[in-house]
Amino acid sequence: MDTRDIMMTSMLTMDKGEDGGERDKGREEVEGEEEETQRENGRLVLADGVADRGPKNVTLGSSQQVSNGFTTSTPQSPREGPGTAAGAASGPPGGTGSTVPLGGLRTLVVQQTSLERPRETWSKKMDFLLSVIGYAVDLGNVWRFPYICYQNGGGAFLLPYLLMAVFGGVPLFYMELALGQFHRSGCISIWKHICPIFKGIGFAICIIALYIAFYYNTIMAWALYYLLSSFRPTLPWTTCSNSWNTANCHRYMSSDHNVSWSNSSTSPAEEFYTRQVLQVHLSPGLHQLGSISWQLALCLLFIFTIVYFSIWKGVKTSGKVVWVTATFPYLVLLILLIRGATLPGAWRGVVFYLKPDWEKLLSTTVWIDAAAQIFFSLGPGFGVLLAFASYNPFHNNCYKDALVTSSVNCLTSFLSGFVIFTVLGYMAEMRHQSVDVVAKDAGPSLLFIIYAEAIANMPAATFFAIIFFLMIIMLGLDSTFAGLEGVITAMLDEFPHILAKRREWFVFGLVCVCYLGALSTLTYGGAFVVKLFEEYATGPAVITVVLLEVIAVSWFYGTNRFCNDIQLMLGFYPGCFWKVCWVAICPCFLLFIIISFLAFPPEVRLFNYHYPAWTTVLGYCIGVSSFICVPAYMVYHLLNAKGTFNQRLLKSITPEPSSDNHRDYIVTNAI
């Protein structure tokens, strides 16, 4: 077991009289400066003590013990001459100590910290910022935002998007960073310091993170398959002469004058995606998924191997990996933007992307999409921001971090729209079609069919295909690092005595569970499973969990107490805007999304497969399976508490002091 860290500083000021003898002036001072800034877990402390006058005797041993039995952790002050405690070495042989007359009391400043090991911290501030940016900027920024933007009024959509970001997304983002940094705990153990009865929220978040890991990494496996297929002079999704192609396969570009295109025609890019990569033609639906694709299984195994060796040692290693995975996508986006802007017809795509349709703002759907997009883009409620912020120094300016990272995330989404729509405009020009016909596909199909086909028809197609699919993989890796780190931090903080020294094995077990859980998405009908998880298993559940989190922090823990915590960390008190957002606007923002989802459930379909009614029930059951942890833990907590029902209820909503963050300083007189 770790020993208690005790730091003591003392100094005795002695003065010589005119007769050559030593005279005690009875004045003592704390060694060093009066202000001591703790390096990692502590906070600013003022130490000032003056001892009472009077001769006393002190017994010191060779180990320099104090009354509580612990030895001093600092060497004796060199200013203590032979006539002081330094002369205690002249005690009787074999004895444990000697009685030395001293002229006055010693003032000991005893600093006591937790018995637990010191918490790991980021090596550099940029490690943290890049990790948060890499988590927030994911595949949804590339395929979801551009599609939702043009579908909901183009440039007019930016108004509800920004309003939802300012009044909903950013306050939630800031709140989670501040909570994690102050309490220095994962999403499970943090609730004992906020409102113990809501601890089930942490378990629900971990289950949701596992569900996301089951399907999200499969998309990266698809991208890896594309990447490996790109290392050839002619990209395989450019021709119709492959073994997987059908008679309906036709190249449809302006240069192909002899091709007649009909409603039943398919492009080579579409057939490569559906018949070679996914092989969905071998599965009739969710009721019969078919066999596992061994190619995708190997690709996913490689993805999880990268994930494991990036996070197995903690933020010290993952913080270095994100220097590549978080910055490389921006380099590729810049290259693709420059290339796309020089293509013929690029301006058509940009106009289609940004041309405002103000009448769309009268539709409730636009505001629902804006709220959902900013929420899932910034990603509060997944336990990641709590985990990442918990490794920050206590006085780190998380307010500035929240503004910077959320702004970068929103600007990246906006930039991705230009990257996508310049290429879609080029495709429309080549096909002599309108942009809305070309951009009919959303989600992964936008990347793996439309954009892949556009790249294949560019000069230097192989080079652009390689860097594009590398970007897709790295965008996904960042989010996977973050999602699993949220689970790992939560479990290690909740069960430190079991898992703290076995992190590598726990991470290995977690990655194995994620891989086994993803096997259903690697079948011939795996794409149907991915769509089901995406629509039902995570979205509604995580929004409901965040709603309860905001209520617990703002209404039970108290906004004033939370703002005092922030003032203690940052040195300034949050303004009225943030308090109003946390108390009223954010709950309304989340409730608006939940009600709209229940009132207008999405019509789920993929390719030509319409999901039957029983799949909707299955999807809701998967979502409820994570959320059920919240009421289940409430009942468990109340049943195991002691006292009357009112006493149990009062105790369950009373936060415990966050002792890990507070170091106690005891000023005592040792004789």
C-alpha positions as CSV (number, residue, x, y, z in Angstrom):
1,M,0.0,0.0,0.0
2,D,1.2,3.5,-0.8
3,T,2.5,5.5,2.1
4,R,1.0,8.8,3.1
5,D,2.8,11.7,1.5
6,I,3.8,14.0,4.3
7,M,5.9,17.1,3.6
8,M,7.1,19.2,6.5
9,T,9.1,22.4,6.5
10,S,10.6,24.1,9.5
11,M,13.3,26.5,10.3
12,L,14.6,27.8,13.6
13,T,16.2,31.3,13.6
14,M,19.0,31.6,16.1
15,D,21.0,34.6,17.1
16,K,24.2,34.9,19.0
17,G,24.6,37.3,21.9
18,E,27.5,39.5,22.7
19,D,29.0,36.9,25.1
20,G,29.3,34.3,22.3
21,G,26.4,32.2,23.6
22,E,23.3,31.3,21.5
23,R,20.1,33.1,22.3
24,D,16.7,31.9,21.1
25,K,14.7,34.7,19.6
26,G,11.6,32.4,19.5
27,R,10.9,33.3,15.9
28,E,10.2,30.6,13.3
29,E,9.2,30.8,9.7
30,V,8.1,28.4,7.0
31,E,10.9,27.4,4.7
32,G,10.7,28.9,1.2
33,E,8.1,31.2,0.0
34,E,4.7,31.7,1.7
35,E,2.9,30.8,-1.5
36,E,3.5,27.3,-2.7
37,T,1.9,26.1,-6.0
38,Q,1.4,22.4,-6.2
39,R,2.6,20.9,-9.3
40,E,-0.1,18.4,-10.2
41,N,-3.1,17.7,-8.0
42,G,-3.0,20.6,-5.6
43,R,-4.0,24.2,-5.6
44,L,-2.7,27.5,-4.3
45,V,-2.0,27.3,-0.6
46,L,-0.9,30.1,1.8
47,A,1.2,28.9,4.7
48,D,2.1,31.2,7.6
49,G,2.9,30.2,11.1
50,V,4.6,31.7,14.1
51,A,5.4,29.7,17.2
52,D,4.9,30.5,20.8
53,R,8.0,31.4,22.8
54,G,9.4,29.2,25.5
55,P,12.1,26.5,26.0
56,K,11.0,23.0,25.3
57,N,12.6,19.6,24.9
58,V,12.2,17.5,21.7
59,T,13.1,13.9,21.2
60,L,14.4,13.1,17.8
61,G,15.5,9.8,16.4
62,S,17.8,9.0,13.5
63,S,14.7,8.8,11.3
64,Q,13.5,12.2,12.4
65,Q,10.0,11.1,13.4
66,V,7.0,13.3,14.4
67,S,4.2,12.6,16.7
68,N,2.0,10.7,14.2
69,G,4.8,8.1,13.6
70,F,5.7,9.1,10.1
71,T,9.1,10.2,9.1
72,T,9.9,13.6,7.5
73,S,10.2,13.6,3.8
74,T,12.5,16.6,3.5
75,P,16.0,16.9,4.7
76,Q,16.8,19.0,7.7
77,S,17.4,22.6,7.0
78,P,21.1,23.5,6.7
79,R,20.5,26.6,8.7
80,E,20.1,24.5,11.8
81,G,23.5,24.4,13.3
82,P,25.2,22.0,15.6
83,G,23.6,23.4,18.6
84,T,20.1,22.6,17.2
85,A,18.4,19.4,16.3
86,A,21.3,18.5,14.0
87,G,23.3,17.7,17.0
88,A,20.9,14.9,18.0
89,A,23.3,12.4,16.5
90,S,25.4,12.6,19.6
91,G,22.9,10.4,21.5
92,P,23.8,7.3,23.4
93,P,25.2,4.4,21.3
94,G,22.4,2.1,20.2
95,G,19.8,4.5,21.3
96,T,16.8,5.6,19.3
97,G,17.1,9.2,20.1
98,S,18.3,11.9,22.4
99,T,16.8,14.8,24.3
100,V,17.9,18.1,23.0
101,P,17.0,21.4,24.6
102,L,15.7,23.8,22.0
103,G,14.9,27.4,22.6
104,G,11.4,27.4,21.2
105,L,8.6,25.5,19.4
106,R,8.9,24.2,15.9
107,T,6.1,25.1,13.5
108,L,5.4,22.1,11.2
109,V,3.4,22.6,8.1
110,V,2.2,19.1,7.4
111,Q,0.7,18.4,3.9
112,Q,-1.4,15.3,3.7
113,T,-2.5,13.9,0.4
114,S,-4.5,10.9,-0.7
115,L,-3.3,7.4,-0.1
116,E,-3.9,6.7,-3.8
117,R,-1.2,6.9,-6.4
118,P,-0.8,10.4,-8.0
119,R,-3.1,10.7,-11.0
120,E,-1.6,10.5,-14.5
121,T,-1.5,13.8,-16.4
122,W,-1.0,14.9,-20.0
123,S,2.6,15.4,-21.0
124,K,1.7,18.6,-22.9
125,K,-1.2,20.9,-23.1
126,M,-1.4,20.2,-26.9
127,D,-1.8,16.5,-26.2
128,F,-5.1,17.3,-24.5
129,L,-6.3,19.8,-27.1
130,L,-5.5,17.5,-30.0
131,S,-7.2,14.6,-28.2
132,V,-10.4,16.6,-27.6
133,I,-10.4,17.9,-31.2
134,G,-9.7,14.4,-32.6
135,Y,-12.6,13.1,-30.6
136,A,-15.1,15.9,-31.6
137,V,-14.0,15.9,-35.3
138,D,-15.1,12.5,-36.6
139,L,-16.7,10.9,-39.6
140,G,-19.9,12.7,-39.0
141,N,-18.3,16.1,-39.7
142,V,-17.4,14.8,-43.2
143,W,-20.5,13.1,-44.3
144,R,-23.4,14.1,-42.0
145,F,-23.0,17.9,-41.7
146,P,-22.7,18.7,-45.4
147,Y,-25.7,16.5,-46.2
148,I,-27.9,18.0,-43.4
149,C,-26.8,21.5,-44.4
150,Y,-27.9,21.4,-48.0
151,Q,-31.0,19.4,-47.1
152,N,-32.2,22.0,-44.6
153,G,-31.8,25.2,-46.5
154,G,-28.1,25.5,-47.3
155,G,-26.6,28.7,-45.9
156,A,-29.9,29.4,-44.0
157,F,-29.2,26.3,-41.9
158,L,-26.1,27.9,-40.4
159,L,-28.4,30.2,-38.3
160,P,-30.2,27.5,-36.3
161,Y,-26.9,25.5,-36.2
162,L,-25.0,28.4,-34.6
163,L,-27.9,29.2,-32.2
164,M,-28.0,25.6,-31.0
165,A,-24.2,25.6,-30.6
166,V,-24.1,28.8,-28.5
167,F,-27.1,28.0,-26.2
168,G,-26.9,24.2,-26.1
169,G,-23.8,22.5,-27.4
170,V,-21.0,24.7,-26.0
171,P,-22.4,25.1,-22.5
172,L,-22.7,21.3,-22.2
173,F,-19.2,20.9,-23.6
174,Y,-17.8,23.4,-21.0
175,M,-19.8,21.8,-18.2
176,E,-18.3,18.4,-18.8
177,L,-14.7,19.7,-19.0
178,A,-15.1,21.6,-15.8
179,L,-16.6,18.7,-13.9
180,G,-13.9,16.3,-15.0
181,Q,-11.1,18.7,-14.2
182,F,-12.4,19.6,-10.8
183,H,-13.3,16.2,-9.5
184,R,-10.6,14.3,-11.4
185,S,-12.8,11.2,-11.8
186,G,-14.3,9.1,-14.6
187,C,-18.0,9.1,-15.5
188,I,-18.8,6.5,-12.7
189,S,-17.0,7.5,-9.6
190,I,-17.6,11.3,-10.2
191,W,-21.2,11.0,-9.1
192,K,-20.4,10.4,-5.5
193,H,-19.1,14.0,-5.5
194,I,-22.1,15.4,-7.3
195,C,-25.3,13.4,-6.5
196,P,-24.7,9.7,-5.5
197,I,-28.1,8.5,-6.6
198,F,-27.4,9.3,-10.2
199,K,-24.3,7.0,-10.4
200,G,-26.2,4.8,-12.8
201,I,-25.6,7.5,-15.4
202,G,-21.9,6.4,-15.4
203,F,-22.7,2.8,-16.0
204,A,-25.2,3.7,-18.8
205,I,-22.5,5.8,-20.5
206,C,-20.1,2.9,-20.5
207,I,-22.7,0.6,-22.1
208,I,-23.5,3.2,-24.7
209,A,-19.7,3.5,-25.5
210,L,-19.5,-0.3,-26.0
211,Y,-22.4,-0.2,-28.4
212,I,-20.7,2.5,-30.4
213,A,-17.5,0.5,-30.5
214,F,-19.4,-2.5,-31.8
215,Y,-20.4,-0.7,-35.1
216,Y,-18.2,2.5,-35.4
217,N,-15.0,0.6,-36.0
218,T,-16.6,-1.5,-38.7
219,I,-16.8,1.7,-40.8
220,M,-13.0,2.0,-40.5
221,A,-12.6,-1.6,-41.5
222,W,-14.5,-0.7,-44.7
223,A,-12.2,2.2,-45.3
224,L,-9.2,0.0,-44.7
225,Y,-10.5,-2.4,-47.3
226,Y,-10.7,0.5,-49.8
227,L,-7.3,1.7,-48.8
228,L,-5.7,-1.7,-49.5
229,S,-7.6,-1.9,-52.8
230,S,-6.2,1.5,-53.8
231,F,-2.6,0.3,-54.3
232,R,-3.0,-0.5,-57.9
233,P,-2.8,1.6,-61.2
234,T,-6.5,1.2,-62.0
235,L,-8.9,1.5,-59.0
236,P,-11.2,-1.5,-58.9
237,W,-14.4,0.6,-58.6
238,T,-13.8,2.3,-62.0
239,T,-14.6,-0.6,-64.3
240,C,-17.5,-3.0,-64.8
241,S,-15.3,-6.0,-65.8
242,N,-14.8,-7.4,-62.3
243,S,-16.1,-10.7,-61.0
244,W,-18.6,-9.0,-58.7
245,N,-20.1,-6.7,-61.4
246,T,-23.6,-7.3,-62.9
247,A,-25.1,-6.7,-66.2
248,N,-26.6,-3.4,-64.9
249,C,-23.2,-1.9,-64.3
250,H,-22.4,1.1,-66.4
251,R,-19.9,3.9,-66.3
252,Y,-21.8,7.1,-66.5
253,M,-19.5,10.1,-67.2
254,S,-19.7,12.7,-70.0
255,S,-16.8,10.9,-71.8
256,D,-18.8,7.7,-72.1
257,H,-21.0,8.6,-75.1
258,N,-22.1,5.1,-75.9
259,V,-23.6,4.3,-72.4
260,S,-27.3,4.5,-71.9
261,W,-28.3,5.1,-68.3
262,S,-31.6,3.8,-66.9
263,N,-33.2,3.6,-63.5
264,S,-32.0,0.1,-63.0
265,S,-28.4,1.0,-63.9
266,T,-25.7,1.0,-61.2
267,S,-22.2,2.6,-61.2
268,P,-19.1,0.5,-60.7
269,A,-18.4,2.3,-57.5
270,E,-21.8,1.3,-56.1
271,E,-21.4,-2.3,-57.0
272,F,-17.9,-2.4,-55.5
273,Y,-19.2,-1.1,-52.2
274,T,-22.4,-3.2,-52.0
275,R,-21.3,-6.4,-53.7
276,Q,-17.6,-6.7,-53.0
277,V,-17.0,-4.8,-49.7
278,L,-20.3,-5.3,-47.9
279,Q,-21.7,-8.2,-49.9
280,V,-25.2,-7.2,-48.8
281,H,-26.7,-9.0,-51.9
282,L,-26.0,-12.3,-50.0
283,S,-28.3,-11.3,-47.1
284,P,-32.0,-10.8,-47.4
285,G,-32.2,-8.7,-44.2
286,L,-31.7,-8.6,-40.4
287,H,-33.5,-11.9,-40.0
288,Q,-30.8,-13.7,-42.0
289,L,-27.4,-12.0,-41.7
290,G,-25.3,-14.7,-43.4
291,S,-21.7,-15.6,-42.9
292,I,-18.8,-13.4,-41.6
293,S,-16.7,-11.8,-44.3
294,W,-13.1,-12.9,-43.5
295,Q,-11.6,-9.9,-45.3
296,L,-13.5,-7.5,-43.2
297,A,-12.7,-9.5,-40.1
298,L,-9.0,-9.2,-40.8
299,C,-9.3,-5.5,-41.5
300,L,-11.2,-4.9,-38.2
301,L,-8.6,-7.0,-36.3
302,F,-5.9,-4.7,-37.7
303,I,-7.9,-1.6,-36.6
304,F,-8.3,-2.9,-33.1
305,T,-4.6,-3.8,-32.9
306,I,-3.8,-0.2,-33.6
307,V,-6.3,1.0,-31.1
308,Y,-4.9,-1.3,-28.4
309,F,-1.3,-0.3,-28.7
310,S,-2.4,3.4,-28.8
311,I,-4.3,3.4,-25.5
312,W,-2.9,0.5,-23.5
313,K,-0.5,2.8,-21.5
314,G,-2.9,5.7,-21.0
315,V,-2.9,9.3,-22.1
316,K,0.9,9.3,-22.2
317,T,0.8,7.2,-25.3
318,S,-2.5,8.2,-26.9
319,G,-1.5,11.8,-26.4
320,K,1.4,11.2,-28.7
321,V,-0.6,9.2,-31.3
322,V,-3.1,12.1,-31.8
323,W,-0.3,14.3,-33.1
324,V,-0.6,12.3,-36.3
325,T,-4.2,11.1,-36.3
326,A,-5.7,14.5,-35.4
327,T,-3.5,16.7,-37.7
328,F,-3.3,14.5,-40.8
329,P,-7.0,14.8,-41.7
330,Y,-6.6,18.6,-41.8
331,L,-3.7,18.3,-44.3
332,V,-5.8,15.9,-46.4
333,L,-8.9,18.2,-46.3
334,L,-6.8,21.1,-47.4
335,I,-5.3,19.1,-50.3
336,L,-8.8,17.9,-51.4
337,L,-10.2,21.4,-51.1
338,I,-7.6,22.9,-53.4
339,R,-8.0,20.0,-55.8
340,G,-11.8,20.2,-55.7
341,A,-11.8,23.9,-56.3
342,T,-9.8,23.5,-59.5
343,L,-12.2,20.9,-61.0
344,P,-14.8,21.9,-63.6
345,G,-18.2,22.5,-62.1
346,A,-17.0,23.0,-58.6
347,W,-18.8,26.3,-58.3
348,R,-22.1,24.5,-58.9
349,G,-21.6,22.4,-55.8
350,V,-20.6,25.3,-53.7
351,V,-23.7,27.3,-54.7
352,F,-25.9,24.3,-54.0
353,Y,-24.2,23.9,-50.6
354,L,-24.6,27.5,-49.4
355,K,-27.5,29.0,-51.3
356,P,-29.9,29.9,-48.5
357,D,-33.5,28.8,-48.5
358,W,-35.0,30.9,-45.7
359,E,-38.4,29.4,-45.9
360,K,-36.9,26.1,-44.6
361,L,-36.4,27.8,-41.2
362,L,-40.2,27.7,-40.7
363,S,-40.0,23.9,-40.6
364,T,-39.5,22.2,-37.2
365,T,-37.3,19.6,-38.8
366,V,-34.6,22.1,-39.6
367,W,-34.2,23.0,-35.9
368,I,-34.4,19.4,-34.8
369,D,-31.6,18.5,-37.2
370,A,-29.5,21.5,-36.1
371,A,-29.9,20.5,-32.4
372,A,-29.0,16.9,-33.0
373,Q,-26.1,17.7,-35.3
374,I,-24.4,20.0,-32.9
375,F,-25.0,17.7,-30.0
376,F,-23.5,14.6,-31.6
377,S,-20.7,16.6,-33.2
378,L,-19.4,18.0,-29.9
379,G,-20.1,14.8,-28.1
380,P,-21.0,15.6,-24.5
381,G,-22.5,12.7,-22.5
382,F,-20.2,10.0,-23.7
383,G,-17.8,10.2,-20.7
384,V,-14.9,11.2,-22.9
385,L,-14.7,14.9,-21.9
386,L,-14.9,13.9,-18.3
387,A,-12.1,11.4,-18.7
388,F,-9.8,13.7,-20.7
389,A,-10.3,16.7,-18.4
390,S,-9.6,14.6,-15.4
391,Y,-6.0,14.3,-16.5
392,N,-5.5,18.1,-16.6
393,P,-3.7,20.2,-14.0
394,F,-6.2,21.6,-11.5
395,H,-5.8,25.2,-12.6
396,N,-5.9,24.5,-16.3
397,N,-8.1,27.0,-18.2
398,C,-10.8,24.6,-19.3
399,Y,-13.1,27.6,-20.2
400,K,-10.7,28.6,-23.0
401,D,-10.2,25.0,-24.0
402,A,-14.0,24.6,-24.4
403,L,-14.3,27.6,-26.6
404,V,-11.3,26.8,-28.8
405,T,-12.1,23.1,-29.4
406,S,-15.8,23.6,-30.0
407,S,-15.0,26.4,-32.5
408,V,-12.5,24.2,-34.3
409,N,-15.1,21.5,-34.5
410,C,-17.8,23.7,-36.0
411,L,-15.3,25.2,-38.5
412,T,-14.1,21.8,-39.6
413,S,-17.7,20.8,-40.3
414,F,-18.2,23.9,-42.4
415,L,-14.9,23.3,-44.2
416,S,-15.8,19.7,-44.9
417,G,-18.9,20.9,-46.8
418,F,-16.7,22.7,-49.3
419,V,-14.5,19.6,-49.7
420,I,-17.5,17.4,-50.4
421,F,-19.6,19.7,-52.6
422,T,-16.8,20.9,-54.9
423,V,-16.5,17.3,-55.9
424,L,-20.2,16.8,-56.1
425,G,-20.4,19.8,-58.4
426,Y,-17.7,18.2,-60.6
427,M,-19.7,14.9,-60.7
428,A,-22.9,16.8,-61.7
429,E,-20.9,18.6,-64.5
430,M,-19.5,15.4,-65.8
431,R,-22.9,13.6,-65.8
432,H,-24.9,16.6,-67.0
433,Q,-27.2,16.3,-64.0
434,S,-28.2,18.6,-61.2
435,V,-26.3,18.5,-57.9
436,D,-29.3,17.3,-55.9
437,V,-29.5,14.1,-58.1
438,V,-25.8,13.4,-57.6
439,A,-26.0,14.1,-53.8
440,K,-29.0,11.8,-53.1
441,D,-26.9,9.4,-51.0
442,A,-26.2,10.3,-47.3
443,G,-24.1,8.7,-44.6
444,P,-21.3,6.3,-45.5
445,S,-22.6,5.9,-49.1
446,L,-21.7,9.5,-49.7
447,L,-18.0,8.7,-49.0
448,F,-17.7,5.1,-50.3
449,I,-19.8,5.6,-53.5
450,I,-20.1,9.2,-54.6
451,Y,-16.8,10.6,-53.4
452,A,-14.9,7.4,-54.3
453,E,-16.3,7.5,-57.8
454,A,-15.3,11.2,-58.2
455,I,-11.8,10.5,-57.0
456,A,-11.5,7.6,-59.5
457,N,-12.2,10.0,-62.4
458,M,-9.6,12.5,-61.3
459,P,-6.0,12.6,-62.5
460,A,-3.7,10.9,-60.0
461,A,-6.6,9.0,-58.8
462,T,-4.5,6.4,-56.9
463,F,-2.8,9.1,-54.8
464,F,-6.0,10.9,-53.9
465,A,-7.7,7.6,-53.0
466,I,-4.9,6.6,-50.7
467,I,-4.8,9.9,-48.7
468,F,-8.7,10.1,-48.7
469,F,-9.2,6.7,-47.1
470,L,-6.3,7.2,-44.7
471,M,-8.1,10.4,-43.6
472,I,-11.3,8.4,-43.0
473,I,-9.4,5.9,-40.9
474,M,-7.6,8.5,-38.8
475,L,-10.8,10.4,-38.2
476,G,-12.4,7.3,-36.8
477,L,-9.3,6.2,-34.8
478,D,-9.4,9.5,-32.8
479,S,-13.0,8.9,-31.8
480,T,-12.3,5.3,-30.9
481,F,-9.3,6.2,-28.7
482,A,-11.5,8.7,-26.9
483,G,-14.6,6.5,-26.5
484,L,-12.6,3.6,-25.0
485,E,-10.5,5.9,-22.8
486,G,-13.8,7.1,-21.3
487,V,-14.7,3.6,-20.4
488,I,-11.2,2.7,-19.2
489,T,-10.9,5.8,-17.0
490,A,-14.3,5.2,-15.5
491,M,-13.6,1.6,-14.6
492,L,-10.1,2.3,-13.2
493,D,-11.4,5.1,-11.0
494,E,-14.3,3.0,-9.8
495,F,-12.2,-0.1,-9.1
496,P,-8.6,1.2,-8.5
497,H,-7.5,-1.6,-6.2
498,I,-8.3,-4.2,-8.8
499,L,-7.5,-2.6,-12.1
500,A,-5.0,0.2,-11.4
501,K,-2.0,-2.1,-11.8
502,R,-3.6,-4.2,-14.5
503,R,-4.5,-1.5,-17.0
504,E,-2.8,-3.3,-20.0
505,W,-4.8,-6.5,-19.3
506,F,-8.0,-4.7,-18.8
507,V,-7.6,-2.7,-22.0
508,F,-6.8,-6.0,-23.8
509,G,-10.0,-7.6,-22.5
510,L,-12.1,-4.5,-23.4
511,V,-10.7,-4.5,-27.0
512,C,-11.5,-8.2,-27.3
513,V,-15.1,-7.7,-26.1
514,C,-15.5,-4.9,-28.6
515,Y,-14.2,-7.1,-31.4
516,L,-16.5,-10.0,-30.5
517,G,-19.4,-7.6,-30.2
518,A,-18.6,-6.2,-33.7
519,L,-18.7,-9.7,-35.4
520,S,-22.4,-9.2,-36.3
521,T,-21.5,-6.1,-38.3
522,L,-18.9,-8.1,-40.3
523,T,-21.6,-10.5,-41.8
524,Y,-23.1,-10.1,-45.2
525,G,-25.9,-8.2,-43.6
526,G,-23.6,-6.3,-41.3
527,A,-24.4,-3.0,-42.9
528,F,-28.1,-3.4,-41.7
529,V,-26.8,-4.0,-38.2
530,V,-24.6,-0.8,-38.3
531,K,-27.6,1.2,-39.4
532,L,-29.8,-0.2,-36.6
533,F,-27.2,0.6,-33.9
534,E,-26.6,4.1,-35.3
535,E,-30.3,5.0,-35.3
536,Y,-31.6,3.4,-32.1
537,A,-28.9,2.0,-29.8
538,T,-27.0,5.2,-29.1
539,G,-28.8,8.4,-30.1
540,P,-32.0,8.6,-27.9
541,A,-30.2,6.9,-25.0
542,V,-27.3,9.2,-24.8
543,I,-29.5,12.3,-25.1
544,T,-31.7,11.1,-22.2
545,V,-28.6,10.4,-20.1
546,V,-27.2,13.9,-20.7
547,L,-30.5,15.4,-19.8
548,L,-30.3,13.6,-16.4
549,E,-26.7,14.7,-16.1
550,V,-27.6,18.4,-16.5
551,I,-30.5,18.1,-14.1
552,A,-28.3,16.4,-11.5
553,V,-25.5,19.0,-11.8
554,S,-27.7,22.1,-12.1
555,W,-30.6,21.3,-9.8
556,F,-29.3,18.8,-7.2
557,Y,-25.6,19.6,-7.0
558,G,-26.5,23.3,-7.5
559,T,-25.4,25.8,-10.0
560,N,-23.9,28.1,-7.4
561,R,-21.8,25.3,-5.9
562,F,-20.7,24.3,-9.4
563,C,-19.7,27.9,-10.3
564,N,-17.8,28.2,-7.0
565,D,-15.9,25.1,-8.0
566,I,-15.0,26.7,-11.3
567,Q,-13.9,29.9,-9.5
568,L,-11.7,27.9,-7.3
569,M,-10.0,26.3,-10.4
570,L,-9.9,29.2,-12.8
571,G,-10.0,32.2,-10.5
572,F,-13.1,33.8,-12.0
573,Y,-16.8,33.2,-11.6
574,P,-18.9,32.1,-14.6
575,G,-21.3,34.7,-15.9
576,C,-25.1,34.7,-15.8
577,F,-25.2,33.4,-19.4
578,W,-23.6,30.1,-18.4
579,K,-25.8,29.7,-15.3
580,V,-29.0,30.3,-17.3
581,C,-27.9,27.9,-19.9
582,W,-27.1,25.1,-17.4
583,V,-30.2,25.6,-15.4
584,A,-32.9,26.2,-18.0
585,I,-31.7,26.4,-21.7
586,C,-29.7,23.1,-21.9
587,P,-32.4,20.9,-20.3
588,C,-35.0,22.5,-22.7
589,F,-32.5,22.0,-25.6
590,L,-32.1,18.2,-24.8
591,L,-35.8,17.8,-24.0
592,F,-36.6,19.3,-27.4
593,I,-34.5,16.7,-29.2
594,I,-36.0,13.8,-27.2
595,I,-39.6,14.8,-27.8
596,S,-38.9,15.4,-31.5
597,F,-37.4,12.0,-31.8
598,L,-40.4,10.3,-30.2
599,A,-42.9,12.4,-32.2
600,F,-41.2,11.9,-35.5
601,P,-39.4,8.5,-35.4
602,P,-36.9,8.1,-38.3
603,E,-37.9,5.9,-41.2
604,V,-35.0,3.6,-41.3
605,R,-34.0,2.0,-44.6
606,L,-30.7,1.1,-46.3
607,F,-30.3,0.6,-50.0
608,N,-33.5,-1.2,-51.0
609,Y,-34.2,-2.8,-47.6
610,H,-36.9,-1.3,-45.5
611,Y,-36.6,-2.2,-41.8
612,P,-39.7,-4.1,-40.6
613,A,-41.6,-3.1,-37.5
614,W,-40.0,-5.7,-35.3
615,T,-36.6,-4.1,-35.9
616,T,-37.8,-0.9,-34.4
617,V,-38.8,-2.7,-31.3
618,L,-35.4,-4.4,-31.2
619,G,-33.7,-1.0,-31.6
620,Y,-35.6,0.6,-28.8
621,C,-34.8,-2.5,-26.6
622,I,-31.1,-2.0,-27.3
623,G,-31.3,1.6,-26.4
624,V,-33.3,1.0,-23.2
625,S,-30.8,-1.7,-22.1
626,S,-28.2,1.0,-21.4
627,F,-30.6,3.6,-20.0
628,I,-32.1,1.1,-17.5
629,C,-29.0,1.4,-15.4
630,V,-30.1,4.8,-14.2
631,P,-33.4,3.8,-12.4
632,A,-31.9,0.4,-11.5
633,Y,-29.1,2.0,-9.6
634,M,-31.4,4.5,-7.9
635,V,-33.5,1.6,-6.4
636,Y,-30.3,-0.3,-5.5
637,H,-28.8,2.7,-3.7
638,L,-32.0,3.5,-1.7
639,L,-32.4,-0.2,-0.6
640,N,-28.8,-0.4,0.6
641,A,-28.7,2.9,2.4
642,K,-29.3,3.0,6.2
643,G,-31.9,4.9,8.2
644,T,-35.5,6.0,7.4
645,F,-36.6,6.6,3.9
646,N,-36.2,10.4,4.3
647,Q,-32.7,9.9,5.7
648,R,-31.8,7.5,2.8
649,L,-33.1,10.0,0.2
650,L,-31.3,12.9,1.8
651,K,-28.0,10.9,1.9
652,S,-28.4,9.8,-1.7
653,I,-28.6,13.4,-3.0
654,T,-25.9,14.7,-0.7
655,P,-22.4,14.9,-2.5
656,E,-19.4,13.5,-0.7
657,P,-16.4,15.9,-0.4
658,S,-13.9,15.5,-3.2
659,S,-11.0,14.6,-1.0
660,D,-8.7,13.6,-3.8
661,N,-8.6,17.2,-5.0
662,H,-8.1,18.9,-1.6
663,R,-4.9,18.6,0.3
664,D,-5.2,19.2,4.0
665,Y,-2.6,21.5,5.6
666,I,-2.1,21.0,9.3
667,V,-0.1,23.6,11.2
668,T,1.0,22.1,14.5
669,N,3.5,22.8,17.3
670,A,5.8,19.8,17.8
671,I,7.8,19.8,21.1
